Amino acid sequence: MIVQVKSWGNGQGVRFSKELLDTIGVHIDEFLDLQVKDGRIILSKTFKHKTLEERAAEFKGQVGPYEEYSWGDAQGREEW
């Protein structure tokens, strides 16, 4: 695939088709990791942090309550 570098405001940019982005699973406003190796530009998807709702769905929507944990008796001047 050949693309052209174009002016974009005060910088330069390369455009990718929606079909190409769909093929690699990249969506608008996502961040990509850019590396330069041996004169090549390599773009990779970055790690995506999950929302609380996404994490809860992995546990069938249950994120607590949990049983209390006993830390034992006070060892100094702690107040419980």
C-alpha positions in Angstrom: 0.0 0.0 0.0 1.4 3.4 -0.9 0.4 6.4 1.1 1.3 10.1 0.8 2.6 12.4 3.5 0.5 15.6 3.5 0.5 18.9 5.4 -1.8 18.8 8.4 -1.9 22.2 10.1 1.6 23.0 11.3 2.6 19.3 10.9 2.5 16.4 8.5 0.3 13.4 8.5 -0.6 10.2 6.7 -4.3 9.1 6.4 -5.5 5.5 6.7 -8.8 4.3 5.3 -11.6 3.2 7.6 -11.4 -0.3 6.1 -7.7 -0.6 7.0 -8.3 0.6 10.5 -11.2 -1.9 10.9 -9.0 -4.7 9.6 -6.4 -4.1 12.4 -8.9 -3.2 15.1 -7.9 0.5 15.5 -10.6 3.1 16.2 -10.7 6.9 15.9 -9.0 8.7 18.8 -7.1 5.5 19.9 -3.4 5.9 20.7 -0.8 4.0 18.8 2.8 3.2 19.8 5.3 4.5 17.2 8.8 3.0 16.9 11.5 3.6 14.3 13.7 0.6 13.5 16.2 0.3 10.6 14.6 3.2 8.8 11.1 1.8 9.2 8.1 3.2 11.0 6.3 0.6 13.1 2.8 1.5 14.5 1.4 -0.8 17.2 -1.8 -0.8 19.3 -1.2 0.3 22.9 -2.4 -1.4 26.0 -6.0 -0.4 26.8 -7.0 0.0 30.4 -10.4 -1.5 31.2 -13.2 0.5 32.7 -14.7 -0.6 36.0 -17.7 -1.9 34.2 -15.6 -4.0 31.8 -13.7 -5.4 34.8 -16.9 -6.2 36.7 -18.3 -8.0 33.6 -15.4 -10.5 33.9 -16.7 -11.4 37.4 -20.4 -11.6 36.4 -20.9 -8.0 37.6 -19.9 -8.7 41.1 -17.0 -6.7 42.5 -17.8 -7.2 46.2 -18.6 -7.2 49.0 -15.8 -9.4 50.2 -15.3 -11.1 53.6 -13.4 -9.0 56.2 -9.8 -9.9 56.7 -8.4 -10.1 60.2 -5.1 -8.2 60.6 -4.7 -9.5 64.2 -4.4 -7.6 67.4 -2.9 -4.1 67.6 0.9 -4.2 67.9 1.4 -0.6 69.0 -0.8 2.4 69.4 -3.1 1.6 66.5 -6.7 2.5 66.9 -9.3 0.2 65.3 
